[in-house]
Amino acid sequence: MSALTFHGPLGKFSWRMLAMVLAGESVIVFFGALVARATASAGGDARSGTWLAVGSALAVLCLLAAGLMRRPWGVTLGWVVQGLTLLSALVVPAMLLVGLLFLALWVLCMVQGARIDALQAQREAQAAAGGSQGRVAG
């Protein structure tokens, strides 16, 4: 899969799709942080505030990565966020499903985004090369 990118610039459509995945992920990760806090608090665990802070920091990191998706290392940060989301399952087991779903969305958007960016570049190249010569003047 040559469409999977771990570092470097992305096409306009790709980075927009990946940024949307990260923005949506931030909301769900924050809800996971609230669940971690409530579960720890109900169990008498003194780390409930810590889980909320760590989960909230991960949610903010999701938003930061979404905003930095245009940078060459933004996609690398996005991969780190995907890994950290999967690791959050160590605290809230249901986050494994969330992490897998968002990882699947991440990969799908990366592959399809690269495909769409290539098609757009091809159309722009055809238009610049006079691909519109076949038009009938009216």
C-alpha positions as CSV (number, residue, x, y, z in Angstrom):
1,M,0.0,0.0,0.0
2,S,1.9,3.0,-1.2
3,A,-0.9,5.3,-0.2
4,L,-0.1,4.9,3.5
5,T,2.1,7.9,4.4
6,F,4.0,8.2,7.7
7,H,5.8,11.5,7.0
8,G,5.6,14.1,4.3
9,P,3.2,16.4,2.6
10,L,-0.3,15.2,1.9
11,G,-2.7,16.3,-0.9
12,K,-5.3,18.9,0.0
13,F,-8.2,16.4,0.1
14,S,-6.2,13.9,2.1
15,W,-5.2,16.2,4.9
16,R,-8.8,17.6,5.1
17,M,-10.2,14.1,5.5
18,L,-7.6,13.1,8.1
19,A,-8.1,16.3,10.0
20,M,-11.8,15.5,10.2
21,V,-11.1,12.0,11.5
22,L,-8.9,13.5,14.2
23,A,-11.4,16.1,15.2
24,G,-14.1,13.5,15.6
25,E,-11.7,11.3,17.5
26,S,-11.0,14.1,19.9
27,V,-14.6,14.2,21.1
28,I,-14.8,10.4,21.6
29,V,-11.4,10.3,23.4
30,F,-12.6,13.0,25.8
31,F,-15.7,11.0,26.5
32,G,-13.4,8.0,27.2
33,A,-11.5,10.2,29.6
34,L,-14.7,11.0,31.5
35,V,-15.5,7.3,31.6
36,A,-12.0,6.6,33.0
37,R,-12.5,9.2,35.7
38,A,-15.9,8.0,36.7
39,T,-14.8,4.4,36.8
40,A,-11.8,5.2,38.9
41,S,-13.8,7.4,41.2
42,A,-16.5,4.8,41.7
43,G,-13.8,2.2,42.5
44,G,-12.2,4.5,45.1
45,D,-9.0,4.9,42.9
46,A,-7.2,8.1,43.8
47,R,-6.0,8.4,40.2
48,S,-9.4,9.5,38.8
49,G,-8.2,13.1,38.3
50,T,-5.0,11.8,36.6
51,W,-7.0,9.7,34.1
52,L,-9.2,12.7,33.3
53,A,-6.1,14.9,32.8
54,V,-4.3,12.4,30.6
55,G,-7.4,11.6,28.5
56,S,-8.1,15.3,28.1
57,A,-4.5,15.9,27.0
58,L,-4.9,13.1,24.4
59,A,-8.1,14.8,23.2
60,V,-6.3,18.1,22.8
61,L,-3.4,16.3,21.0
62,C,-6.0,15.0,18.6
63,L,-7.1,18.6,17.8
64,L,-3.5,19.8,17.6
65,A,-2.7,17.0,15.1
66,A,-5.8,17.9,13.1
67,G,-4.6,21.5,12.9
68,L,-1.1,20.5,11.9
69,M,-2.1,18.0,9.2
70,R,-0.8,20.4,6.5
71,R,2.7,20.1,7.8
72,P,5.0,17.2,6.7
73,W,5.2,15.9,10.2
74,G,1.5,16.4,10.9
75,V,0.7,12.9,9.5
76,T,3.4,11.4,11.8
77,L,1.7,13.1,14.8
78,G,-1.6,11.7,13.6
79,W,-0.2,8.1,13.6
80,V,1.1,8.7,17.2
81,V,-2.4,9.8,18.2
82,Q,-3.8,6.6,16.7
83,G,-1.3,4.5,18.7
84,L,-2.1,6.4,21.9
85,T,-5.8,6.0,21.4
86,L,-5.3,2.2,21.1
87,L,-3.1,2.3,24.3
88,S,-6.0,4.1,26.2
89,A,-7.7,0.7,26.1
90,L,-5.4,-0.3,29.0
91,V,-7.4,2.1,31.2
92,V,-10.9,1.8,29.5
93,P,-11.2,-1.5,27.7
94,A,-14.0,-0.2,25.4
95,M,-11.5,2.2,24.0
96,L,-10.0,-0.7,22.1
97,L,-13.0,-0.8,19.8
98,V,-12.9,3.0,19.5
99,G,-9.2,3.0,18.7
100,L,-9.7,0.2,16.1
101,L,-12.6,2.1,14.4
102,F,-10.7,5.3,14.2
103,L,-7.6,3.6,13.0
104,A,-9.7,2.0,10.2
105,L,-11.2,5.4,9.4
106,W,-7.7,6.9,9.4
107,V,-6.3,4.3,7.0
108,L,-9.4,4.4,4.7
109,C,-9.2,8.2,4.5
110,M,-5.5,8.1,3.8
111,V,-5.9,5.6,1.0
112,Q,-9.0,7.1,-0.6
113,G,-7.7,10.7,-0.1
114,A,-4.5,9.9,-2.0
115,R,-6.6,8.4,-4.7
116,I,-8.8,11.4,-5.0
117,D,-5.8,13.8,-4.8
118,A,-4.2,11.9,-7.7
119,L,-7.5,12.1,-9.8
120,Q,-7.7,15.8,-9.1
121,A,-4.1,16.3,-10.2
122,Q,-4.7,14.3,-13.3
123,R,-7.8,16.5,-14.2
124,E,-5.8,19.7,-13.5
125,A,-3.0,18.5,-15.8
126,Q,-5.4,17.6,-18.5
127,A,-7.1,21.0,-18.3
128,A,-3.7,22.7,-18.4
129,A,-2.6,20.7,-21.4
130,G,-5.7,21.7,-23.4
131,G,-7.9,18.8,-22.4
132,S,-10.9,21.1,-23.1
133,Q,-10.2,21.3,-26.9
134,G,-13.1,18.9,-27.5
135,R,-15.7,21.6,-26.6
136,V,-18.0,22.8,-29.2
137,A,-18.2,26.6,-29.4
138,G,-21.7,27.8,-29.0
